[in-house]
Amino acid sequence: TRWLGGHLTVTVVGSLVVLGLGGAGLGAGYALVTGDGARAWRLTWQTVTWLPAVLALAALALLLYGVSTRLASYGWLGLGYCAAVLLLADPLRLPEWVRNLSPFEHLALVPVADVDPVGMLGVLAVATLVGATGWLAFTRRDFG
């Protein structure tokens, strides 16, 4: 469990830092273009609301790794899928169920839309379930 706690902390804190820095960059760019510095802080916070979806992708990678170390690199397919859905869902007229497989589809597209706490909690719950399943698979494979 000590191994899990350390890696979980690194994953969550690292994801928060990366999202925060990305949001700060987005906010700084916005402030430079518009001169509206107050909005820059709001953009930074709003970007961090994507944490549940990032953790869902991390949980998928853990699940794949837990099943077999050979599958771990396939975790990148989840990120590629999410990017493809985000960019191509409308032009390709993908069905709703295909879109809904991306955790980002259940979160508000901030800053255009308001933050959706229900969507965030739902994606976080799925991420927790998938991550716990991955951890169980890992412990059974390596310690069982």
C-alpha positions in Angstrom: 0.0 0.0 0.0 2.9 2.4 0.5 3.8 1.9 -3.1 0.3 2.8 -4.1 0.1 5.9 -1.9 3.3 7.3 -3.3 2.4 6.7 -6.9 -1.1 8.0 -6.3 0.2 11.2 -4.8 2.6 11.7 -7.6 -0.1 11.1 -10.2 -2.6 13.5 -8.6 -0.2 16.2 -7.6 1.7 16.0 -10.9 -1.5 16.2 -12.9 -2.7 19.2 -10.8 0.7 20.9 -11.5 0.6 20.3 -15.2 -3.0 21.4 -15.5 -2.4 24.4 -13.4 0.7 25.4 -15.4 -1.2 24.8 -18.7 -4.1 26.9 -17.4 -1.7 29.7 -16.3 -0.1 29.7 -19.8 -3.6 29.9 -21.3 -4.5 32.7 -19.0 -1.3 34.6 -19.6 -1.8 34.3 -23.3 -5.4 35.6 -22.9 -4.2 38.5 -20.7 -1.5 39.4 -23.2 -4.0 39.5 -26.1 -6.9 41.1 -24.4 -5.3 43.0 -21.6 -7.8 41.4 -19.1 -5.5 40.0 -16.4 -8.4 39.2 -14.0 -9.8 36.6 -16.4 -6.3 34.9 -16.5 -6.8 33.6 -13.0 -10.2 32.2 -13.8 -8.8 30.4 -16.8 -6.2 28.8 -14.7 -8.7 27.5 -12.2 -11.1 26.3 -14.8 -8.4 24.2 -16.6 -7.8 22.3 -13.3 -11.4 21.1 -13.5 -10.2 18.6 -16.1 -8.4 16.7 -13.4 -11.0 13.9 -13.2 -10.6 13.1 -16.9 -6.8 13.1 -16.6 -7.0 10.7 -13.7 -9.4 8.5 -15.6 -6.7 8.1 -18.3 -4.1 7.4 -15.7 -6.5 4.8 -14.2 -6.8 3.2 -17.6 -3.0 3.0 -17.9 -2.9 1.4 -14.4 -5.5 -1.1 -15.3 -3.6 -2.1 -18.5 -0.4 -2.3 -16.5 -2.1 -4.3 -13.8 -3.3 -6.9 -16.3 0.0 -7.2 -18.1 3.1 -5.0 -18.3 3.0 -5.6 -22.0 -0.3 -3.7 -22.2 0.9 -0.6 -20.3 1.9 1.3 -23.4 -1.6 0.9 -24.8 -2.7 3.4 -22.2 -1.6 6.1 -24.8 -4.5 4.9 -27.0 -6.9 6.4 -24.4 -5.3 9.8 -24.8 -5.3 9.5 -28.6 -9.0 8.4 -28.5 -9.9 11.4 -26.4 -8.1 13.8 -28.7 -9.7 12.3 -31.7 -13.2 12.6 -30.2 -12.5 16.2 -29.2 -11.3 17.2 -32.6 -13.2 14.9 -35.0 -16.6 14.0 -33.3 -18.5 16.8 -35.0 -16.9 16.6 -38.5 -17.2 12.8 -38.6 -20.7 12.9 -37.0 -19.7 10.2 -34.4 -22.6 8.7 -32.5 -23.3 9.8 -29.0 -22.2 6.5 -27.4 -18.8 6.8 -29.2 -18.3 10.3 -27.8 -19.4 9.3 -24.3 -16.4 6.9 -24.0 -14.2 9.9 -23.7 -14.1 11.2 -20.1 -13.7 14.7 -21.4 -17.2 14.5 -22.9 -18.7 14.5 -19.4 -16.9 17.6 -18.3 -17.8 21.2 -19.2 -15.7 22.7 -21.9 -14.4 25.5 -19.8 -14.0 28.4 -20.3 -16.9 28.4 -22.8 -19.3 26.5 -20.4 -19.7 26.7 -16.7 -18.0 24.0 -14.5 -20.3 20.9 -14.0 -19.6 19.4 -10.5 -21.9 16.5 -11.2 -20.0 15.5 -14.3 -16.7 16.0 -12.5 -17.8 13.7 -9.6 -19.1 11.1 -12.1 -15.9 11.0 -14.0 -13.9 10.9 -10.8 -16.0 8.0 -9.6 -15.3 6.0 -12.8 -11.6 6.9 -12.5 -11.6 5.6 -8.9 -13.3 2.4 -9.9 -11.0 1.7 -12.9 -7.9 2.6 -10.8 -8.9 0.3 -8.0 -9.5 -2.5 -10.4 -6.1 -1.8 -12.0 -4.5 -1.9 -8.5 -6.2 -5.2 -7.7 -5.1 -6.7 -11.0 -1.5 -5.5 -10.3 -1.4 -7.0 -6.8 -2.9 -10.3 -7.9 -0.4 -10.5 -10.8 2.8 -9.6 -8.9 1.9 -10.5 -5.3 -0.8 -13.2 -5.6 
